[in-house]
């Protein structure tokens, strides 16, 4: 009982970490994009 339960928790945790990593990297890129574009516009002016 407990062995299969812990294995299920481990699989769920691994899939959650994969989703969190993917969404976190996308969020970081989305957050950096306006900052980088703002710096470029400042350099051009």
C-alpha distance matrix in Angstrom:
0.0 3.8 5.5 5.6 6.2 8.8 10.2 10.8 12.5 14.4 15.7 16.7 18.4 20.2 21.5 22.6 24.4 26.2 27.3 28.4 30.4 32.1 33.1 34.1 36.4 37.9 38.5 40.2 42.4 43.4 44.2 46.3 48.2 50.5 51.1 52.2 54.4 56.0 56.8 58.4 60.5 61.6 62.7 64.6 66.6
3.8 0.0 3.8 5.6 4.9 6.0 8.5 9.7 10.4 12.1 14.2 15.1 16.1 18.2 20.0 20.7 22.2 24.3 25.6 26.3 28.1 30.2 31.2 31.9 34.2 36.0 36.4 37.9 40.3 41.3 41.9 43.9 46.0 48.4 48.7 49.8 52.2 53.6 54.3 56.0 58.2 59.2 60.2 62.3 64.2
5.5 3.8 0.0 3.8 5.4 5.3 6.3 8.7 10.0 10.6 12.5 14.3 15.3 16.6 18.6 20.0 21.1 22.8 24.6 25.6 27.0 29.0 30.4 31.1 33.1 35.0 35.7 37.0 39.2 40.6 41.4 43.1 45.1 47.7 48.0 48.9 51.3 52.9 53.5 55.0 57.4 58.4 59.2 61.3 63.4
5.6 5.6 3.8 0.0 3.8 5.5 5.0 6.1 8.7 9.8 10.5 12.2 14.1 15.3 16.6 18.2 19.9 21.2 22.7 24.1 25.7 27.3 28.6 29.8 31.8 33.3 34.2 35.8 37.8 39.0 40.0 41.9 43.7 46.3 46.9 47.7 49.9 51.7 52.4 53.8 56.0 57.3 58.1 60.0 62.2
6.2 4.9 5.4 3.8 0.0 3.8 5.4 5.1 6.3 8.6 10.0 10.6 12.2 14.3 15.5 16.4 18.3 20.1 21.2 22.2 24.2 26.0 26.9 27.9 30.2 31.7 32.3 34.0 36.2 37.1 38.0 40.1 41.9 44.3 44.9 46.0 48.1 49.7 50.6 52.1 54.3 55.4 56.4 58.4 60.4
8.8 6.0 5.3 5.5 3.8 0.0 3.8 5.4 5.0 6.1 8.6 9.8 10.3 12.2 14.3 15.1 16.2 18.3 19.9 20.6 22.2 24.3 25.5 26.1 28.3 30.2 30.7 32.0 34.4 35.6 36.2 38.1 40.2 42.6 43.0 43.9 46.3 47.9 48.5 50.1 52.4 53.4 54.3 56.4 58.4
10.2 8.5 6.3 5.0 5.4 3.8 0.0 3.8 5.4 5.0 6.2 8.6 9.8 10.6 12.4 14.1 15.3 16.7 18.5 19.8 21.0 22.9 24.4 25.3 27.2 29.0 29.9 31.3 33.3 34.7 35.7 37.4 39.2 41.9 42.4 43.1 45.4 47.2 47.8 49.1 51.5 52.7 53.4 55.4 57.6
10.8 9.7 8.7 6.1 5.1 5.4 3.8 0.0 3.8 5.4 5.2 6.1 8.5 9.9 10.8 12.2 14.2 15.5 16.7 18.2 20.0 21.4 22.6 23.9 26.0 27.3 28.2 30.0 31.9 32.9 34.1 36.1 37.7 40.3 41.0 41.8 43.9 45.7 46.6 47.9 50.1 51.4 52.4 54.2 56.3
12.5 10.4 10.0 8.7 6.3 5.0 5.4 3.8 0.0 3.8 5.5 5.1 6.0 8.5 10.0 10.3 12.1 14.2 15.3 16.0 18.0 20.0 20.8 21.7 24.0 25.6 26.1 27.7 30.0 31.0 31.8 33.8 35.8 38.1 38.7 39.7 41.9 43.5 44.3 45.9 48.0 49.2 50.2 52.2 54.1
14.4 12.1 10.6 9.8 8.6 6.1 5.0 5.4 3.8 0.0 3.8 5.5 5.1 6.1 8.7 9.8 10.5 12.4 14.3 15.1 16.3 18.5 19.9 20.5 22.5 24.4 25.2 26.5 28.6 30.0 30.8 32.5 34.5 37.2 37.5 38.3 40.7 42.4 42.9 44.4 46.7 47.8 48.6 50.7 52.8
15.7 14.2 12.5 10.5 10.0 8.6 6.2 5.2 5.5 3.8 0.0 3.8 5.4 5.1 6.3 8.6 9.9 10.7 12.5 14.2 15.4 16.8 18.5 19.7 21.4 23.0 24.2 25.7 27.5 28.8 30.1 31.7 33.4 36.1 36.8 37.4 39.5 41.5 42.2 43.4 45.7 47.1 47.8 49.6 51.9
16.7 15.1 14.3 12.2 10.6 9.8 8.6 6.1 5.1 5.5 3.8 0.0 3.8 5.5 5.2 6.1 8.6 10.0 10.6 12.1 14.2 15.5 16.5 17.9 20.0 21.3 22.1 24.0 25.9 26.8 28.0 30.0 31.6 34.1 34.9 35.8 37.9 39.6 40.6 41.9 44.0 45.4 46.4 48.2 50.3
18.4 16.1 15.3 14.1 12.2 10.3 9.8 8.5 6.0 5.1 5.4 3.8 0.0 3.8 5.5 5.0 6.1 8.6 9.9 10.3 12.0 14.2 15.2 15.8 18.1 19.9 20.4 21.9 24.1 25.3 26.1 27.9 29.9 32.4 32.8 33.8 36.1 37.7 38.4 40.0 42.2 43.3 44.2 46.2 48.3
20.2 18.2 16.6 15.3 14.3 12.2 10.6 9.9 8.5 6.1 5.1 5.5 3.8 0.0 3.8 5.4 5.1 6.3 8.7 9.8 10.5 12.5 14.4 15.1 16.6 18.6 19.8 20.9 22.8 24.4 25.5 26.9 28.7 31.6 32.0 32.5 34.9 36.8 37.3 38.6 41.0 42.3 42.9 44.9 47.1
21.5 20.0 18.6 16.6 15.5 14.3 12.4 10.8 10.0 8.7 6.3 5.2 5.5 3.8 0.0 3.8 5.4 5.1 6.3 8.6 9.9 10.8 12.4 14.0 15.6 16.8 18.2 20.0 21.5 22.7 24.2 25.9 27.3 30.1 31.0 31.5 33.5 35.6 36.4 37.5 39.7 41.3 42.1 43.7 46.0
22.6 20.7 20.0 18.2 16.4 15.1 14.1 12.2 10.3 9.8 8.6 6.1 5.0 5.4 3.8 0.0 3.8 5.4 5.1 6.0 8.5 9.9 10.5 11.8 14.1 15.3 16.0 17.9 19.9 20.8 21.9 24.0 25.6 28.1 28.9 29.8 31.8 33.6 34.6 35.9 38.0 39.3 40.4 42.2 44.2
24.4 22.2 21.1 19.9 18.3 16.2 15.3 14.2 12.1 10.5 9.9 8.6 6.1 5.1 5.4 3.8 0.0 3.8 5.4 5.0 6.0 8.5 9.9 10.1 12.1 14.1 14.9 16.0 18.2 19.6 20.5 22.1 24.0 26.7 27.1 27.8 30.2 31.9 32.5 34.0 36.3 37.4 38.3 40.3 42.4
26.2 24.3 22.8 21.2 20.1 18.3 16.7 15.5 14.2 12.4 10.7 10.0 8.6 6.3 5.1 5.4 3.8 0.0 3.8 5.5 5.2 6.3 8.7 9.8 10.8 12.5 14.2 15.4 16.8 18.5 19.9 21.3 22.8 25.8 26.4 26.8 28.9 31.0 31.7 32.7 35.1 36.6 37.2 38.9 41.3
27.3 25.6 24.6 22.7 21.2 19.9 18.5 16.7 15.3 14.3 12.5 10.6 9.9 8.7 6.3 5.1 5.4 3.8 0.0 3.8 5.5 5.2 6.1 8.4 10.0 10.7 12.1 14.2 15.5 16.5 18.1 20.0 21.2 23.9 25.0 25.6 27.4 29.5 30.5 31.6 33.7 35.3 36.3 37.8 39.9
28.4 26.3 25.6 24.1 22.2 20.6 19.8 18.2 16.0 15.1 14.2 12.1 10.3 9.8 8.6 6.0 5.0 5.5 3.8 0.0 3.8 5.5 5.2 5.8 8.5 9.8 10.2 11.9 14.1 15.0 15.9 18.0 19.7 22.2 22.9 23.9 25.9 27.6 28.6 30.0 32.1 33.3 34.4 36.3 38.2
30.4 28.1 27.0 25.7 24.2 22.2 21.0 20.0 18.0 16.3 15.4 14.2 12.0 10.5 9.9 8.5 6.0 5.2 5.5 3.8 0.0 3.8 5.6 5.1 6.1 8.6 9.8 10.5 12.3 14.2 15.2 16.4 18.3 21.2 21.5 22.0 24.4 26.3 26.8 28.1 30.5 31.7 32.5 34.4 36.6
32.1 30.2 29.0 27.3 26.0 24.3 22.9 21.4 20.0 18.5 16.8 15.5 14.2 12.5 10.8 9.9 8.5 6.3 5.2 5.5 3.8 0.0 3.8 5.5 5.3 6.3 8.7 10.1 10.8 12.4 14.3 15.6 16.7 19.7 20.7 20.9 22.8 25.1 25.9 26.8 29.1 30.7 31.5 33.0 35.3
33.1 31.2 30.4 28.6 26.9 25.5 24.4 22.6 20.8 19.9 18.5 16.5 15.2 14.4 12.4 10.5 9.9 8.7 6.1 5.2 5.6 3.8 0.0 3.8 5.5 5.1 6.0 8.6 9.9 10.4 12.1 14.2 15.3 17.8 19.0 19.9 21.5 23.4 24.7 25.8 27.7 29.3 30.5 32.0 34.0
34.1 31.9 31.1 29.8 27.9 26.1 25.3 23.9 21.7 20.5 19.7 17.9 15.8 15.1 14.0 11.8 10.1 9.8 8.4 5.8 5.1 5.5 3.8 0.0 3.8 5.4 5.0 6.1 8.6 9.8 10.4 12.2 14.2 16.6 17.1 18.1 20.3 21.9 22.8 24.3 26.4 27.6 28.7 30.6 32.5
36.4 34.2 33.1 31.8 30.2 28.3 27.2 26.0 24.0 22.5 21.4 20.0 18.1 16.6 15.6 14.1 12.1 10.8 10.0 8.5 6.1 5.3 5.5 3.8 0.0 3.8 5.4 5.1 6.2 8.6 9.8 10.6 12.2 15.3 15.7 16.0 18.3 20.3 20.9 22.0 24.4 25.8 26.5 28.3 30.5
37.9 36.0 35.0 33.3 31.7 30.2 29.0 27.3 25.6 24.4 23.0 21.3 19.9 18.6 16.8 15.3 14.1 12.5 10.7 9.8 8.6 6.3 5.1 5.4 3.8 0.0 3.8 5.5 5.1 6.1 8.6 9.9 10.6 13.5 14.8 15.2 16.8 19.0 20.2 21.0 23.0 24.8 25.8 27.2 29.3
38.5 36.4 35.7 34.2 32.3 30.7 29.9 28.2 26.1 25.2 24.2 22.1 20.4 19.8 18.2 16.0 14.9 14.2 12.1 10.2 9.8 8.7 6.0 5.0 5.4 3.8 0.0 3.8 5.5 5.1 6.1 8.6 10.0 12.0 13.1 14.4 16.1 17.6 19.0 20.5 22.1 23.6 25.0 26.6 28.4
40.2 37.9 37.0 35.8 34.0 32.0 31.3 30.0 27.7 26.5 25.7 24.0 21.9 20.9 20.0 17.9 16.0 15.4 14.2 11.9 10.5 10.1 8.6 6.1 5.1 5.5 3.8 0.0 3.8 5.4 5.0 6.1 8.5 11.0 11.1 12.1 14.4 15.9 16.7 18.3 20.4 21.5 22.6 24.5 26.4
42.4 40.3 39.2 37.8 36.2 34.4 33.3 31.9 30.0 28.6 27.5 25.9 24.1 22.8 21.5 19.9 18.2 16.8 15.5 14.1 12.3 10.8 9.9 8.6 6.2 5.1 5.5 3.8 0.0 3.8 5.4 5.1 6.0 9.3 10.1 10.1 12.1 14.3 15.1 16.1 18.3 19.9 20.7 22.3 24.5
43.4 41.3 40.6 39.0 37.1 35.6 34.7 32.9 31.0 30.0 28.8 26.8 25.3 24.4 22.7 20.8 19.6 18.5 16.5 15.0 14.2 12.4 10.4 9.8 8.6 6.1 5.1 5.4 3.8 0.0 3.8 5.6 5.3 7.5 9.4 10.4 11.4 13.3 15.0 16.0 17.5 19.3 20.8 22.0 23.8
44.2 41.9 41.4 40.0 38.0 36.2 35.7 34.1 31.8 30.8 30.1 28.0 26.1 25.5 24.2 21.9 20.5 19.9 18.1 15.9 15.2 14.3 12.1 10.4 9.8 8.6 6.1 5.0 5.4 3.8 0.0 3.8 5.6 6.6 7.3 9.3 11.0 11.8 13.4 15.3 16.6 17.8 19.5 21.3 22.7
46.3 43.9 43.1 41.9 40.1 38.1 37.4 36.1 33.8 32.5 31.7 30.0 27.9 26.9 25.9 24.0 22.1 21.3 20.0 18.0 16.4 15.6 14.2 12.2 10.6 9.9 8.6 6.1 5.1 5.6 3.8 0.0 3.8 5.8 5.2 6.1 8.6 9.9 10.6 12.3 14.4 15.4 16.6 18.5 20.3
48.2 46.0 45.1 43.7 41.9 40.2 39.2 37.7 35.8 34.5 33.4 31.6 29.9 28.7 27.3 25.6 24.0 22.8 21.2 19.7 18.3 16.7 15.3 14.2 12.2 10.6 10.0 8.5 6.0 5.3 5.6 3.8 0.0 3.9 5.5 5.3 6.2 8.6 10.0 10.7 12.4 14.3 15.6 16.8 18.8
50.5 48.4 47.7 46.3 44.3 42.6 41.9 40.3 38.1 37.2 36.1 34.1 32.4 31.6 30.1 28.1 26.7 25.8 23.9 22.2 21.2 19.7 17.8 16.6 15.3 13.5 12.0 11.0 9.3 7.5 6.6 5.8 3.9 0.0 3.8 5.5 5.0 5.9 8.5 9.8 10.4 12.1 14.2 15.3 16.6
51.1 48.7 48.0 46.9 44.9 43.0 42.4 41.0 38.7 37.5 36.8 34.9 32.8 32.0 31.0 28.9 27.1 26.4 25.0 22.9 21.5 20.7 19.0 17.1 15.7 14.8 13.1 11.1 10.1 9.4 7.3 5.2 5.5 3.8 0.0 3.8 5.5 5.1 6.2 8.7 10.0 10.6 12.4 14.4 15.7
52.2 49.8 48.9 47.7 46.0 43.9 43.1 41.8 39.7 38.3 37.4 35.8 33.8 32.5 31.5 29.8 27.8 26.8 25.6 23.9 22.0 20.9 19.9 18.1 16.0 15.2 14.4 12.1 10.1 10.4 9.3 6.1 5.3 5.5 3.8 0.0 3.8 5.4 5.1 6.3 8.7 9.9 10.7 12.5 14.6
54.4 52.2 51.3 49.9 48.1 46.3 45.4 43.9 41.9 40.7 39.5 37.9 36.1 34.9 33.5 31.8 30.2 28.9 27.4 25.9 24.4 22.8 21.5 20.3 18.3 16.8 16.1 14.4 12.1 11.4 11.0 8.6 6.2 5.0 5.5 3.8 0.0 3.8 5.4 5.0 6.2 8.6 9.9 10.7 12.6
56.0 53.6 52.9 51.7 49.7 47.9 47.2 45.7 43.5 42.4 41.5 39.6 37.7 36.8 35.6 33.6 31.9 31.0 29.5 27.6 26.3 25.1 23.4 21.9 20.3 19.0 17.6 15.9 14.3 13.3 11.8 9.9 8.6 5.9 5.1 5.4 3.8 0.0 3.8 5.4 5.2 6.2 8.7 10.0 10.9
56.8 54.3 53.5 52.4 50.6 48.5 47.8 46.6 44.3 42.9 42.2 40.6 38.4 37.3 36.4 34.6 32.5 31.7 30.5 28.6 26.8 25.9 24.7 22.8 20.9 20.2 19.0 16.7 15.1 15.0 13.4 10.6 10.0 8.5 6.2 5.1 5.4 3.8 0.0 3.8 5.5 5.1 6.2 8.7 10.1
58.4 56.0 55.0 53.8 52.1 50.1 49.1 47.9 45.9 44.4 43.4 41.9 40.0 38.6 37.5 35.9 34.0 32.7 31.6 30.0 28.1 26.8 25.8 24.3 22.0 21.0 20.5 18.3 16.1 16.0 15.3 12.3 10.7 9.8 8.7 6.3 5.0 5.4 3.8 0.0 3.8 5.4 5.1 6.3 8.8
60.5 58.2 57.4 56.0 54.3 52.4 51.5 50.1 48.0 46.7 45.7 44.0 42.2 41.0 39.7 38.0 36.3 35.1 33.7 32.1 30.5 29.1 27.7 26.4 24.4 23.0 22.1 20.4 18.3 17.5 16.6 14.4 12.4 10.4 10.0 8.7 6.2 5.2 5.5 3.8 0.0 3.8 5.4 5.2 6.4
61.6 59.2 58.4 57.3 55.4 53.4 52.7 51.4 49.2 47.8 47.1 45.4 43.3 42.3 41.3 39.3 37.4 36.6 35.3 33.3 31.7 30.7 29.3 27.6 25.8 24.8 23.6 21.5 19.9 19.3 17.8 15.4 14.3 12.1 10.6 9.9 8.6 6.2 5.1 5.4 3.8 0.0 3.8 5.5 5.4
62.7 60.2 59.2 58.1 56.4 54.3 53.4 52.4 50.2 48.6 47.8 46.4 44.2 42.9 42.1 40.4 38.3 37.2 36.3 34.4 32.5 31.5 30.5 28.7 26.5 25.8 25.0 22.6 20.7 20.8 19.5 16.6 15.6 14.2 12.4 10.7 9.9 8.7 6.2 5.1 5.4 3.8 0.0 3.8 5.6
64.6 62.3 61.3 60.0 58.4 56.4 55.4 54.2 52.2 50.7 49.6 48.2 46.2 44.9 43.7 42.2 40.3 38.9 37.8 36.3 34.4 33.0 32.0 30.6 28.3 27.2 26.6 24.5 22.3 22.0 21.3 18.5 16.8 15.3 14.4 12.5 10.7 10.0 8.7 6.3 5.2 5.5 3.8 0.0 3.8
66.6 64.2 63.4 62.2 60.4 58.4 57.6 56.3 54.1 52.8 51.9 50.3 48.3 47.1 46.0 44.2 42.4 41.3 39.9 38.2 36.6 35.3 34.0 32.5 30.5 29.3 28.4 26.4 24.5 23.8 22.7 20.3 18.8 16.6 15.7 14.6 12.6 10.9 10.1 8.8 6.4 5.4 5.6 3.8 0.0
